[in-house]
């Protein structure tokens, strides 16, 4: 179960990042160019929010299945002093949960806006804030906070 969850959580991160990037691109383009908010834009908004929810679910499942987090929770006093444990045990999950909440509020607010301009503007602003938080909290191989590989093998 744990290897499958870690593998999925690592892969789905790319879907989250790529759909967010695409949604922000479409958002800026539509907002600045006063374009029509098409069915394609709405699907991209929806798919982006869906991938973030899938990743959130995988993250919480991982939290309760990871031997790394199990150690953190059972040796809290000693482990909290080590940044790697603090990062995954607290910082990563707190920032990611906040980012997905912001993304979800932006997605549902954009959906309910009357004008196309307001839809693009709302989606763009909320998604950029969420993307910045997500980018900081992902343990990229080059991250100064915590480094994990770009891809995880399942076997
Ligand atoms: C958009 C949201 C998220 C993204 C993009 C993301 C991304 C990642 C990535 C890339 C890793 C490294 C995987 C690896 O070691 O190969 C990771 C690890 C981890 N994530 Fe997330 N994550 C997100 C949300 C969450 C949430 C909400 C939780 C828990 C509530 C969570 C819990 C964890 C845990 C516990 C690990 C470390 C697991 C271990 O090493 O045993 N993640 N995450």
Backbone and ligand atoms as CSV (ligand in chain L), in Angstrom:
chain,resi,resn,atom,element,x,y,z
A,1,UNK,N,N,0.837,-1.223,0.000
A,1,UNK,CA,C,0.000,0.000,0.000
A,1,UNK,C,C,0.867,1.266,0.000
A,2,UNK,N,N,1.884,1.308,0.910
A,2,UNK,CA,C,2.721,2.511,1.024
A,2,UNK,C,C,3.479,2.836,-0.270
A,3,UNK,N,N,4.174,1.823,-0.911
A,3,UNK,CA,C,4.882,2.148,-2.157
A,3,UNK,C,C,3.944,2.672,-3.241
A,4,UNK,N,N,2.733,2.098,-3.318
A,4,UNK,CA,C,1.768,2.535,-4.330
A,4,UNK,C,C,1.309,3.978,-4.057
A,5,UNK,N,N,1.077,4.284,-2.795
A,5,UNK,CA,C,0.644,5.643,-2.429
A,5,UNK,C,C,1.740,6.664,-2.716
A,6,UNK,N,N,2.983,6.307,-2.366
A,6,UNK,CA,C,4.106,7.233,-2.578
A,6,UNK,C,C,4.324,7.458,-4.073
A,7,UNK,N,N,4.238,6.363,-4.848
A,7,UNK,CA,C,4.380,6.446,-6.299
A,7,UNK,C,C,3.276,7.350,-6.886
A,8,UNK,N,N,2.028,7.109,-6.477
A,8,UNK,CA,C,0.900,7.886,-7.015
A,8,UNK,C,C,1.016,9.351,-6.620
A,9,UNK,N,N,1.384,9.595,-5.361
A,9,UNK,CA,C,1.503,10.969,-4.866
A,9,UNK,C,C,2.609,11.715,-5.625
A,10,UNK,N,N,3.665,11.001,-5.980
A,10,UNK,CA,C,4.766,11.617,-6.720
A,10,UNK,C,C,4.348,11.941,-8.157
A,11,UNK,N,N,3.621,11.006,-8.802
A,11,UNK,CA,C,3.185,11.205,-10.198
A,11,UNK,C,C,2.105,12.283,-10.292
A,12,UNK,N,N,1.107,12.204,-9.400
A,12,UNK,CA,C,-0.030,13.143,-9.496
A,12,UNK,C,C,0.433,14.584,-9.290
A,13,UNK,N,N,1.563,14.755,-8.581
A,13,UNK,CA,C,2.135,16.111,-8.431
A,13,UNK,C,C,2.325,16.780,-9.797
A,14,UNK,N,N,2.718,15.983,-10.828
A,14,UNK,CA,C,2.949,16.556,-12.164
A,14,UNK,C,C,1.636,16.994,-12.798
A,15,UNK,N,N,0.570,16.220,-12.575
A,15,UNK,CA,C,-0.735,16.606,-13.120
A,15,UNK,C,C,-1.219,17.894,-12.446
A,16,UNK,N,N,-0.971,18.002,-11.131
A,16,UNK,CA,C,-1.372,19.211,-10.397
A,16,UNK,C,C,-0.619,20.420,-10.962
A,17,UNK,N,N,0.699,20.271,-11.104
A,17,UNK,CA,C,1.535,21.392,-11.560
A,17,UNK,C,C,1.190,21.778,-13.007
A,18,UNK,N,N,1.053,20.770,-13.880
A,18,UNK,CA,C,0.807,21.079,-15.291
A,18,UNK,C,C,-0.582,21.673,-15.534
A,19,UNK,N,N,-1.601,21.122,-14.857
A,19,UNK,CA,C,-2.949,21.684,-15.061
A,19,UNK,C,C,-3.027,23.103,-14.480
A,20,UNK,N,N,-2.359,23.318,-13.337
A,20,UNK,CA,C,-2.353,24.661,-12.740
A,20,UNK,C,C,-1.690,25.652,-13.687
A,21,UNK,N,N,-0.573,25.220,-14.273
A,21,UNK,CA,C,0.162,26.066,-15.200
A,21,UNK,C,C,-0.723,26.425,-16.399
A,22,UNK,N,N,-1.405,25.415,-16.939
A,22,UNK,CA,C,-2.282,25.637,-18.092
A,22,UNK,C,C,-3.447,26.564,-17.725
A,23,UNK,N,N,-4.047,26.330,-16.554
A,23,UNK,CA,C,-5.192,27.159,-16.132
A,23,UNK,C,C,-4.759,28.616,-15.948
A,24,UNK,N,N,-3.565,28.818,-15.378
A,24,UNK,CA,C,-3.082,30.188,-15.165
A,24,UNK,C,C,-2.785,30.852,-16.517
A,25,UNK,N,N,-2.201,30.072,-17.425
A,25,UNK,CA,C,-1.925,30.608,-18.771
A,25,UNK,C,C,-3.232,31.045,-19.444
A,26,UNK,N,N,-4.244,30.159,-19.411
A,26,UNK,CA,C,-5.540,30.487,-20.033
A,26,UNK,C,C,-6.194,31.666,-19.314
A,27,UNK,N,N,-5.997,31.712,-17.993
A,27,UNK,CA,C,-6.591,32.787,-17.194
A,27,UNK,C,C,-5.999,34.140,-17.550
A,28,UNK,N,N,-4.683,34.223,-17.594
A,28,UNK,CA,C,-4.005,35.495,-17.907
A,28,UNK,C,C,-4.366,35.923,-19.334
A,29,UNK,N,N,-4.349,34.957,-20.246
A,29,UNK,CA,C,-4.647,35.226,-21.650
A,29,UNK,C,C,-6.081,35.761,-21.812
A,30,UNK,N,N,-7.009,35.121,-21.136
A,30,UNK,CA,C,-8.411,35.528,-21.238
A,30,UNK,C,C,-8.662,36.861,-20.558
A,31,UNK,N,N,-8.052,37.050,-19.399
A,31,UNK,CA,C,-8.221,38.278,-18.616
A,31,UNK,C,C,-7.637,39.471,-19.376
A,32,UNK,N,N,-6.392,39.346,-19.816
A,32,UNK,CA,C,-5.728,40.465,-20.493
A,32,UNK,C,C,-6.324,40.718,-21.882
A,33,UNK,N,N,-6.745,39.657,-22.549
A,33,UNK,CA,C,-7.257,39.810,-23.913
A,33,UNK,C,C,-8.764,39.956,-23.972
A,34,UNK,N,N,-9.412,40.075,-22.801
A,34,UNK,CA,C,-10.883,40.174,-22.707
A,34,UNK,C,C,-11.570,39.129,-23.585
A,35,UNK,N,N,-11.134,37.880,-23.434
A,35,UNK,CA,C,-11.704,36.809,-24.269
A,35,UNK,C,C,-12.964,36.231,-23.636
A,36,UNK,N,N,-13.629,35.362,-24.417
A,36,UNK,CA,C,-14.813,34.675,-23.921
A,36,UNK,C,C,-14.366,33.492,-23.058
A,37,UNK,N,N,-15.016,33.275,-21.919
A,37,UNK,CA,C,-14.700,32.132,-21.050
A,37,UNK,C,C,-15.423,30.927,-21.643
A,38,UNK,N,N,-14.681,30.128,-22.391
A,38,UNK,CA,C,-15.302,29.040,-23.161
A,38,UNK,C,C,-15.495,27.776,-22.307
A,39,UNK,N,N,-16.127,26.796,-22.927
A,39,UNK,CA,C,-16.297,25.486,-22.275
A,39,UNK,C,C,-14.933,24.858,-21.966
A,40,UNK,N,N,-13.954,25.091,-22.871
A,40,UNK,CA,C,-12.591,24.573,-22.650
A,40,UNK,C,C,-11.993,25.194,-21.387
A,41,UNK,N,N,-12.153,26.514,-21.216
A,41,UNK,CA,C,-11.628,27.178,-20.016
A,41,UNK,C,C,-12.280,26.597,-18.764
A,42,UNK,N,N,-13.590,26.363,-18.856
A,42,UNK,CA,C,-14.295,25.840,-17.689
A,42,UNK,C,C,-13.832,24.416,-17.361
A,43,UNK,N,N,-13.576,23.613,-18.417
A,43,UNK,CA,C,-13.096,22.244,-18.185
A,43,UNK,C,C,-11.713,22.267,-17.549
A,44,UNK,N,N,-10.848,23.174,-18.022
A,44,UNK,CA,C,-9.494,23.263,-17.457
A,44,UNK,C,C,-9.578,23.668,-15.980
A,45,UNK,N,N,-10.436,24.631,-15.675
A,45,UNK,CA,C,-10.647,25.044,-14.277
A,45,UNK,C,C,-11.072,23.838,-13.429
A,46,UNK,N,N,-12.029,23.082,-13.954
A,46,UNK,CA,C,-12.585,21.950,-13.228
A,46,UNK,C,C,-11.551,20.826,-13.045
A,47,UNK,N,N,-10.828,20.505,-14.121
A,47,UNK,CA,C,-9.829,19.421,-14.072
A,47,UNK,C,C,-8.694,19.774,-13.104
A,48,UNK,N,N,-8.297,21.054,-13.109
A,48,UNK,CA,C,-7.227,21.509,-12.192
A,48,UNK,C,C,-7.651,21.295,-10.740
A,49,UNK,N,N,-8.878,21.701,-10.430
A,49,UNK,CA,C,-9.372,21.536,-9.049
A,49,UNK,C,C,-9.459,20.040,-8.712
A,50,UNK,N,N,-9.898,19.227,-9.679
A,50,UNK,CA,C,-10.050,17.788,-9.426
A,50,UNK,C,C,-8.701,17.127,-9.122
A,51,UNK,N,N,-7.662,17.456,-9.913
A,51,UNK,CA,C,-6.347,16.861,-9.642
A,51,UNK,C,C,-5.832,17.276,-8.264
A,52,UNK,N,N,-6.099,18.526,-7.881
A,52,UNK,CA,C,-5.621,18.959,-6.557
A,52,UNK,C,C,-6.355,18.188,-5.454
A,53,UNK,N,N,-7.634,17.860,-5.692
A,53,UNK,CA,C,-8.386,17.097,-4.684
A,53,UNK,C,C,-7.899,15.646,-4.613
A,54,UNK,N,N,-7.569,15.080,-5.776
A,54,UNK,CA,C,-7.028,13.709,-5.798
A,54,UNK,C,C,-5.708,13.691,-5.011
A,55,UNK,N,N,-4.874,14.705,-5.260
A,55,UNK,CA,C,-3.567,14.766,-4.588
A,55,UNK,C,C,-3.734,14.976,-3.078
A,56,UNK,N,N,-4.714,15.777,-2.702
A,56,UNK,CA,C,-4.996,16.012,-1.277
A,56,UNK,C,C,-5.394,14.691,-0.603
A,57,UNK,N,N,-6.263,13.942,-1.288
A,57,UNK,CA,C,-6.717,12.651,-0.743
A,57,UNK,C,C,-5.540,11.679,-0.618
A,58,UNK,N,N,-4.721,11.603,-1.688
A,58,UNK,CA,C,-3.547,10.710,-1.641
A,58,UNK,C,C,-2.610,11.139,-0.516
A,59,UNK,N,N,-2.458,12.448,-0.340
A,59,UNK,CA,C,-1.575,12.976,0.708
A,59,UNK,C,C,-2.030,12.553,2.097
A,60,UNK,N,N,-3.350,12.664,2.346
A,60,UNK,CA,C,-3.853,12.264,3.675
A,60,UNK,C,C,-3.736,10.751,3.880
A,61,UNK,N,N,-3.965,9.975,2.812
A,61,UNK,CA,C,-3.801,8.515,2.919
A,61,UNK,C,C,-2.337,8.195,3.220
A,62,UNK,N,N,-1.444,8.921,2.533
A,62,UNK,CA,C,-0.007,8.710,2.733
A,62,UNK,C,C,0.390,9.052,4.172
A,63,UNK,N,N,-0.191,10.130,4.659
A,63,UNK,CA,C,0.140,10.582,6.017
A,63,UNK,C,C,-0.115,9.470,7.039
A,64,UNK,N,N,-1.196,8.722,6.828
A,64,UNK,CA,C,-1.538,7.678,7.804
A,64,UNK,C,C,-0.964,6.305,7.437
A,65,UNK,N,N,-0.203,6.222,6.327
A,65,UNK,CA,C,0.400,4.947,5.940
A,65,UNK,C,C,1.921,4.997,5.882
A,66,UNK,N,N,2.479,6.188,5.981
A,66,UNK,CA,C,3.923,6.339,5.814
A,66,UNK,C,C,4.688,5.936,7.078
A,67,UNK,N,N,5.674,5.032,6.946
A,67,UNK,CA,C,6.495,4.686,8.114
A,67,UNK,C,C,7.302,5.887,8.602
A,68,UNK,N,N,7.627,6.781,7.676
A,68,UNK,CA,C,8.364,8.000,8.005
A,68,UNK,C,C,7.528,8.885,8.953
A,69,UNK,N,N,6.253,9.052,8.604
A,69,UNK,CA,C,5.353,9.874,9.444
A,69,UNK,C,C,5.004,9.115,10.732
A,70,UNK,N,N,4.903,7.784,10.642
A,70,UNK,CA,C,4.604,6.988,11.841
A,70,UNK,C,C,5.715,7.198,12.871
A,71,UNK,N,N,6.959,7.223,12.382
A,71,UNK,CA,C,8.098,7.457,13.285
A,71,UNK,C,C,7.996,8.874,13.874
A,72,UNK,N,N,7.688,9.832,13.025
A,72,UNK,CA,C,7.564,11.233,13.464
A,72,UNK,C,C,6.526,11.351,14.581
A,73,UNK,N,N,5.395,10.663,14.395
A,73,UNK,CA,C,4.310,10.791,15.380
A,73,UNK,C,C,4.627,10.070,16.677
A,74,UNK,N,N,5.309,8.914,16.566
A,74,UNK,CA,C,5.579,8.158,17.785
A,74,UNK,C,C,6.820,8.658,18.537
A,75,UNK,N,N,7.680,9.421,17.841
A,75,UNK,CA,C,8.864,9.989,18.512
A,75,UNK,C,C,8.845,11.497,18.371
A,76,UNK,N,N,7.658,12.068,18.574
A,76,UNK,CA,C,7.443,13.482,18.272
A,76,UNK,C,C,8.500,14.408,18.883
A,77,UNK,N,N,8.789,14.230,20.160
A,77,UNK,CA,C,9.707,15.163,20.854
A,77,UNK,C,C,11.096,15.219,20.224
A,78,UNK,N,N,11.650,14.042,19.882
A,78,UNK,CA,C,12.981,14.040,19.265
A,78,UNK,C,C,12.891,14.426,17.782
A,79,UNK,N,N,11.848,13.896,17.095
A,79,UNK,CA,C,11.761,14.082,15.639
A,79,UNK,C,C,11.495,15.541,15.254
A,80,UNK,N,N,10.754,16.265,16.082
A,80,UNK,CA,C,10.404,17.650,15.725
A,80,UNK,C,C,11.657,18.529,15.598
A,81,UNK,N,N,12.729,18.107,16.237
A,81,UNK,CA,C,13.982,18.864,16.167
A,81,UNK,C,C,14.729,18.664,14.854
A,82,UNK,N,N,14.296,17.671,14.057
A,82,UNK,CA,C,14.975,17.423,12.770
A,82,UNK,C,C,14.116,17.979,11.638
A,83,UNK,N,N,14.705,18.840,10.844
A,83,UNK,CA,C,13.909,19.594,9.863
A,83,UNK,C,C,13.159,18.706,8.874
A,84,UNK,N,N,13.788,17.614,8.419
A,84,UNK,CA,C,13.148,16.706,7.450
A,84,UNK,C,C,11.810,16.178,8.004
A,85,UNK,N,N,11.788,15.829,9.278
A,85,UNK,CA,C,10.550,15.342,9.900
A,85,UNK,C,C,9.546,16.479,10.039
A,86,UNK,N,N,10.048,17.638,10.460
A,86,UNK,CA,C,9.151,18.771,10.627
A,86,UNK,C,C,8.544,19.178,9.289
A,87,UNK,N,N,9.354,19.085,8.220
A,87,UNK,CA,C,8.860,19.470,6.901
A,87,UNK,C,C,7.676,18.595,6.485
A,88,UNK,N,N,7.869,17.259,6.486
A,88,UNK,CA,C,6.791,16.384,6.018
A,88,UNK,C,C,5.685,16.211,7.049
A,89,UNK,N,N,6.059,16.273,8.337
A,89,UNK,CA,C,5.055,16.068,9.388
A,89,UNK,C,C,4.145,17.261,9.601
A,90,UNK,N,N,4.638,18.474,9.308
A,90,UNK,CA,C,3.835,19.671,9.580
A,90,UNK,C,C,3.792,20.656,8.397
A,91,UNK,N,N,4.972,21.130,7.970
A,91,UNK,CA,C,5.001,22.220,6.971
A,91,UNK,C,C,4.339,21.806,5.651
A,92,UNK,N,N,4.760,20.668,5.098
A,92,UNK,CA,C,4.238,20.212,3.805
A,92,UNK,C,C,2.711,20.062,3.843
A,93,UNK,N,N,2.223,19.372,4.851
A,93,UNK,CA,C,0.774,19.104,4.868
A,93,UNK,C,C,-0.028,20.379,5.143
A,94,UNK,N,N,0.502,21.263,5.999
A,94,UNK,CA,C,-0.234,22.500,6.310
A,94,UNK,C,C,-0.292,23.396,5.069
A,95,UNK,N,N,0.867,23.613,4.419
A,95,UNK,CA,C,0.887,24.499,3.238
A,95,UNK,C,C,0.037,23.932,2.108
A,96,UNK,N,N,0.150,22.616,1.880
A,96,UNK,CA,C,-0.612,22.009,0.777
A,96,UNK,C,C,-2.117,22.056,1.044
A,97,UNK,N,N,-2.503,21.836,2.284
A,97,UNK,CA,C,-3.942,21.887,2.593
A,97,UNK,C,C,-4.460,23.313,2.368
A,98,UNK,N,N,-3.697,24.308,2.827
A,98,UNK,CA,C,-4.107,25.713,2.635
A,98,UNK,C,C,-4.189,26.032,1.129
A,99,UNK,N,N,-3.176,25.576,0.372
A,99,UNK,CA,C,-3.158,25.859,-1.077
A,99,UNK,C,C,-4.376,25.253,-1.775
A,100,UNK,N,N,-4.718,24.021,-1.414
A,100,UNK,CA,C,-5.858,23.367,-2.084
A,100,UNK,C,C,-7.171,24.048,-1.683
A,101,UNK,N,N,-7.253,24.534,-0.455
A,101,UNK,CA,C,-8.464,25.276,-0.039
A,101,UNK,C,C,-8.578,26.564,-0.879
A,102,UNK,N,N,-7.462,27.289,-1.031
A,102,UNK,CA,C,-7.470,28.533,-1.824
A,102,UNK,C,C,-7.871,28.232,-3.275
A,103,UNK,N,N,-7.292,27.157,-3.818
A,103,UNK,CA,C,-7.589,26.763,-5.200
A,103,UNK,C,C,-9.084,26.422,-5.365
A,104,UNK,N,N,-9.618,25.713,-4.371
A,104,UNK,CA,C,-11.024,25.295,-4.439
A,104,UNK,C,C,-11.954,26.503,-4.348
A,105,UNK,N,N,-11.631,27.434,-3.433
A,105,UNK,CA,C,-12.458,28.647,-3.302
A,105,UNK,C,C,-12.405,29.431,-4.616
A,106,UNK,N,N,-11.190,29.550,-5.191
A,106,UNK,CA,C,-11.047,30.277,-6.457
A,106,UNK,C,C,-11.830,29.625,-7.579
A,107,UNK,N,N,-11.762,28.300,-7.627
A,107,UNK,CA,C,-12.456,27.580,-8.691
A,107,UNK,C,C,-13.971,27.753,-8.580
A,108,UNK,N,N,-14.501,27.580,-7.374
A,108,UNK,CA,C,-15.961,27.674,-7.239
A,108,UNK,C,C,-16.446,29.116,-7.343
A,109,UNK,N,N,-15.626,30.079,-6.890
A,109,UNK,CA,C,-16.042,31.487,-7.022
A,109,UNK,C,C,-16.029,31.894,-8.497
A,110,UNK,N,N,-14.980,31.472,-9.219
A,110,UNK,CA,C,-14.888,31.811,-10.651
A,110,UNK,C,C,-16.106,31.260,-11.403
A,111,UNK,N,N,-16.482,30.045,-11.046
A,111,UNK,CA,C,-17.614,29.387,-11.711
A,111,UNK,C,C,-18.902,30.207,-11.562
A,112,UNK,N,N,-19.066,30.823,-10.386
A,112,UNK,CA,C,-20.313,31.558,-10.113
A,112,UNK,C,C,-20.308,33.022,-10.562
A,113,UNK,N,N,-19.169,33.508,-11.061
A,113,UNK,CA,C,-19.120,34.908,-11.508
A,113,UNK,C,C,-20.014,35.109,-12.730
A,114,UNK,N,N,-20.546,36.328,-12.853
A,114,UNK,CA,C,-21.444,36.639,-13.965
A,114,UNK,C,C,-20.675,36.823,-15.277
A,115,UNK,N,N,-19.673,37.713,-15.237
A,115,UNK,CA,C,-18.991,38.060,-16.494
A,115,UNK,C,C,-17.785,37.162,-16.759
A,116,UNK,N,N,-17.425,37.054,-18.040
A,116,UNK,CA,C,-16.264,36.253,-18.422
A,116,UNK,C,C,-14.982,36.838,-17.838
A,117,UNK,N,N,-14.911,38.175,-17.822
A,117,UNK,CA,C,-13.716,38.852,-17.293
A,117,UNK,C,C,-13.525,38.500,-15.816
A,118,UNK,N,N,-14.626,38.539,-15.060
A,118,UNK,CA,C,-14.554,38.231,-13.619
A,118,UNK,C,C,-14.163,36.762,-13.406
A,119,UNK,N,N,-14.646,35.892,-14.271
A,119,UNK,CA,C,-14.289,34.457,-14.163
A,119,UNK,C,C,-12.786,34.284,-14.344
A,120,UNK,N,N,-12.247,34.892,-15.420
A,120,UNK,CA,C,-10.809,34.787,-15.689
A,120,UNK,C,C,-9.995,35.402,-14.549
A,121,UNK,N,N,-10.434,36.593,-14.094
A,121,UNK,CA,C,-9.663,37.309,-13.072
A,121,UNK,C,C,-9.625,36.510,-11.781
A,122,UNK,N,N,-10.778,36.006,-11.353
A,122,UNK,CA,C,-10.859,35.245,-10.100
A,122,UNK,C,C,-10.015,33.976,-10.185
A,123,UNK,N,N,-10.187,33.246,-11.280
A,123,UNK,CA,C,-9.433,31.996,-11.440
A,123,UNK,C,C,-7.924,32.284,-11.422
A,124,UNK,N,N,-7.512,33.301,-12.160
A,124,UNK,CA,C,-6.076,33.609,-12.264
A,124,UNK,C,C,-5.478,33.966,-10.906
A,125,UNK,N,N,-6.115,34.888,-10.191
A,125,UNK,CA,C,-5.551,35.359,-8.913
A,125,UNK,C,C,-5.465,34.213,-7.896
A,126,UNK,N,N,-6.568,33.485,-7.713
A,126,UNK,CA,C,-6.569,32.397,-6.719
A,126,UNK,C,C,-5.586,31.289,-7.116
A,127,UNK,N,N,-5.558,30.950,-8.416
A,127,UNK,CA,C,-4.691,29.850,-8.855
A,127,UNK,C,C,-3.206,30.228,-8.747
A,128,UNK,N,N,-2.881,31.505,-8.994
A,128,UNK,CA,C,-1.471,31.918,-8.875
A,128,UNK,C,C,-1.034,31.817,-7.406
A,129,UNK,N,N,-1.891,32.256,-6.488
A,129,UNK,CA,C,-1.533,32.176,-5.050
A,129,UNK,C,C,-1.337,30.705,-4.661
A,130,UNK,N,N,-2.283,29.848,-5.083
A,130,UNK,CA,C,-2.175,28.420,-4.755
A,130,UNK,C,C,-0.911,27.812,-5.382
A,131,UNK,N,N,-0.626,28.183,-6.619
A,131,UNK,CA,C,0.546,27.623,-7.321
A,131,UNK,C,C,1.845,28.014,-6.616
A,132,UNK,N,N,1.926,29.253,-6.138
A,132,UNK,CA,C,3.145,29.691,-5.446
A,132,UNK,C,C,3.362,28.866,-4.175
A,133,UNK,N,N,2.287,28.676,-3.418
A,133,UNK,CA,C,2.400,27.898,-2.171
A,133,UNK,C,C,2.791,26.456,-2.498
A,134,UNK,N,N,2.123,25.874,-3.505
A,134,UNK,CA,C,2.403,24.476,-3.883
A,134,UNK,C,C,3.854,24.338,-4.351
A,135,UNK,N,N,4.301,25.313,-5.141
A,135,UNK,CA,C,5.670,25.242,-5.655
A,135,UNK,C,C,6.682,25.254,-4.503
A,136,UNK,N,N,6.445,26.082,-3.510
A,136,UNK,CA,C,7.365,26.171,-2.353
A,136,UNK,C,C,7.330,24.875,-1.543
A,137,UNK,N,N,6.137,24.293,-1.409
A,137,UNK,CA,C,5.987,23.126,-0.524
A,137,UNK,C,C,6.308,21.783,-1.177
A,138,UNK,N,N,6.503,21.762,-2.502
A,138,UNK,CA,C,6.898,20.499,-3.151
A,138,UNK,C,C,8.377,20.233,-2.849
A,139,UNK,N,N,8.702,18.996,-2.425
A,139,UNK,CA,C,10.119,18.698,-2.162
A,139,UNK,C,C,10.881,18.411,-3.459
A,140,UNK,N,N,11.076,19.449,-4.274
A,140,UNK,CA,C,11.833,19.313,-5.532
A,140,UNK,C,C,13.266,18.868,-5.213
A,141,UNK,N,N,13.938,18.207,-6.124
A,141,UNK,CA,C,15.336,17.824,-5.855
A,141,UNK,C,C,16.218,19.040,-5.552
A,142,UNK,N,N,15.815,20.231,-6.040
A,142,UNK,CA,C,16.617,21.440,-5.817
A,142,UNK,C,C,16.100,22.282,-4.637
A,143,UNK,N,N,15.063,21.777,-3.948
A,143,UNK,CA,C,14.493,22.585,-2.855
A,143,UNK,C,C,15.436,22.653,-1.650
A,144,UNK,N,N,15.599,23.855,-1.077
A,144,UNK,CA,C,16.434,23.966,0.124
A,144,UNK,C,C,15.714,23.419,1.362
A,145,UNK,N,N,14.398,23.209,1.265
A,145,UNK,CA,C,13.633,22.738,2.428
A,145,UNK,C,C,13.760,21.228,2.608
A,146,UNK,N,N,13.432,20.493,1.539
A,146,UNK,CA,C,13.559,19.038,1.578
A,146,UNK,C,C,13.574,18.512,0.149
A,147,UNK,N,N,14.463,17.607,-0.153
A,147,UNK,CA,C,14.608,17.140,-1.535
A,147,UNK,C,C,14.194,15.693,-1.701
A,148,UNK,N,N,13.323,15.477,-2.691
A,148,UNK,CA,C,12.905,14.127,-3.084
A,148,UNK,C,C,13.000,14.055,-4.600
A,149,UNK,N,N,13.024,12.825,-5.191
A,149,UNK,CA,C,13.216,12.735,-6.655
A,149,UNK,C,C,12.024,13.276,-7.459
A,150,UNK,N,N,12.286,13.575,-8.740
A,150,UNK,CA,C,11.217,14.035,-9.641
A,150,UNK,C,C,10.215,12.913,-9.888
A,151,UNK,N,N,10.727,11.670,-9.973
A,151,UNK,CA,C,9.858,10.511,-10.212
A,151,UNK,C,C,10.219,9.400,-9.242
A,152,UNK,N,N,9.221,8.608,-8.883
A,152,UNK,CA,C,9.414,7.474,-7.979
A,152,UNK,C,C,9.125,6.194,-8.747
A,153,UNK,N,N,9.989,5.203,-8.653
A,153,UNK,CA,C,9.688,3.911,-9.279
A,153,UNK,C,C,8.783,3.119,-8.333
A,154,UNK,N,N,7.911,2.302,-8.941
A,154,UNK,CA,C,6.967,1.529,-8.127
A,154,UNK,C,C,7.610,0.229,-7.614
A,155,UNK,N,N,8.613,-0.249,-8.345
A,155,UNK,CA,C,9.220,-1.523,-7.935
A,155,UNK,C,C,10.704,-1.355,-7.696
L,1,LIG,C1,C,-1.064,19.735,-4.090
L,1,LIG,C2,C,-0.789,19.037,-3.035
L,1,LIG,C3,C,0.461,18.185,-2.831
L,1,LIG,C4,C,1.542,17.985,-3.641
L,1,LIG,C5,C,1.816,18.590,-5.019
L,1,LIG,C6,C,2.418,17.067,-2.946
L,1,LIG,C7,C,3.630,16.597,-3.425
L,1,LIG,C8,C,4.466,15.719,-2.755
L,1,LIG,C9,C,5.694,15.178,-3.273
L,1,LIG,C10,C,6.260,15.486,-4.662
L,1,LIG,C11,C,6.224,14.358,-2.339
L,1,LIG,C12,C,7.531,13.538,-2.437
L,1,LIG,C13,C,7.174,12.114,-2.874
L,1,LIG,C14,C,8.401,11.255,-2.945
L,1,LIG,O1,O,9.050,11.068,-1.910
L,1,LIG,O2,O,8.694,10.780,-4.040
L,1,LIG,C15,C,5.343,14.379,-1.192
L,1,LIG,C16,C,5.532,13.681,-0.048
L,1,LIG,C17,C,4.627,13.594,0.986
L,1,LIG,N1,N,3.388,14.209,1.020
L,1,LIG,FE1,FE,2.645,15.484,-0.341
L,1,LIG,N2,N,1.848,16.742,-1.743
L,1,LIG,C18,C,0.659,17.408,-1.641
L,1,LIG,C19,C,-0.226,17.367,-0.592
L,1,LIG,C20,C,-0.071,16.597,0.542
L,1,LIG,C21,C,-0.994,16.548,1.641
L,1,LIG,C22,C,-2.283,17.355,1.723
L,1,LIG,C23,C,-0.483,15.652,2.538
L,1,LIG,C24,C,-1.020,15.176,3.864
L,1,LIG,C25,C,-2.018,15.652,4.474
L,1,LIG,C26,C,0.750,15.152,2.013
L,1,LIG,C27,C,1.548,14.233,2.641
L,1,LIG,C28,C,2.784,13.848,2.208
L,1,LIG,C29,C,3.664,12.976,2.956
L,1,LIG,C30,C,3.360,12.374,4.320
L,1,LIG,C31,C,4.818,12.810,2.193
L,1,LIG,C32,C,6.083,12.012,2.566
L,1,LIG,C33,C,5.797,10.519,2.558
L,1,LIG,C34,C,6.985,9.681,2.930
L,1,LIG,O3,O,8.129,10.007,2.624
L,1,LIG,O4,O,6.743,8.635,3.549
L,1,LIG,N3,N,0.975,15.759,0.789
L,1,LIG,N4,N,4.258,15.211,-1.485
